[in-house]
Amino acid sequence: MARGWESKSIEAQIEENNSTSANQGDHRAVSQGEVHSKIRKNNLLLSRKRILQQLESSTSERYSEQLRRSLAELDAQLKATSD
């Protein structure tokens, strides 16, 4: 799955949020690890949303089962990132 445009978009949103916070005097240093963690979590959430949309429109039971397994894996990864 190509994620280049998603990562760039999320990075831009994070940078915009950081610049807004800096203008309000509530600036704190964000480590590169935190930025990557947020990007990963946002990518997982976007993937989850896409799979849910595909699951709603799926007419094939075999494909739906594959989507449910993918959804379970994404949920496990999301849980691991939030811990």
C-alpha positions in Angstrom: 0.0 0.0 0.0 1.4 3.4 -1.0 1.5 5.7 2.0 3.7 8.5 0.8 0.9 11.1 0.2 -0.7 10.1 3.5 2.5 10.6 5.5 3.2 14.0 3.9 -0.3 15.2 4.6 -0.1 14.1 8.2 3.3 15.6 8.6 1.9 18.9 7.3 -1.0 18.8 9.7 1.3 18.1 12.6 3.7 20.9 11.6 0.7 23.2 11.3 -0.6 22.2 14.7 2.9 22.8 16.2 3.2 26.2 14.6 -0.3 27.2 15.9 0.7 26.1 19.4 3.9 28.1 19.1 2.0 31.2 18.2 -0.2 30.7 21.3 2.8 30.4 23.6 2.1 26.8 24.3 5.1 25.4 22.4 6.8 22.3 23.5 9.5 20.3 21.7 8.1 17.3 19.9 10.6 14.5 19.4 11.0 12.8 16.0 9.8 9.6 17.7 6.5 11.2 18.8 6.0 12.6 15.3 6.5 9.1 13.7 4.3 7.5 16.3 1.5 10.0 15.5 2.0 9.4 11.8 1.8 5.6 12.2 -1.3 5.9 14.4 -3.0 8.2 11.8 -2.1 5.8 9.0 -3.6 2.9 10.9 -6.8 4.8 11.6 -7.1 5.8 7.9 -6.5 2.2 6.9 -9.2 1.0 9.4 -11.7 3.5 8.0 -11.0 2.4 4.4 -11.5 -1.3 5.4 -14.7 -0.5 7.1 -16.0 1.3 4.0 -15.0 -1.7 1.9 -16.6 -4.1 4.3 -19.9 -2.2 4.1 -20.0 -2.4 0.3 -18.7 -6.0 -0.1 -21.0 -8.6 -1.6 -18.5 -11.5 -1.4 -18.5 -13.4 1.8 -14.9 -14.6 1.2 -13.7 -11.0 0.7 -15.7 -9.8 3.7 -14.0 -12.4 5.9 -10.6 -11.3 4.6 -11.5 -7.7 5.5 -12.6 -8.7 9.0 -9.3 -10.4 9.5 -7.5 -7.3 8.3 -9.6 -5.1 10.6 -8.8 -7.3 13.6 -5.1 -7.0 12.8 -5.3 -3.2 12.5 -7.2 -3.1 15.8 -4.4 -5.1 17.4 -1.8 -2.7 16.0 -3.8 0.3 17.2 -4.0 -1.1 20.7 -0.3 -1.7 20.7 0.5 1.8 19.7 -1.8 3.3 22.3 -0.2 1.3 25.2 
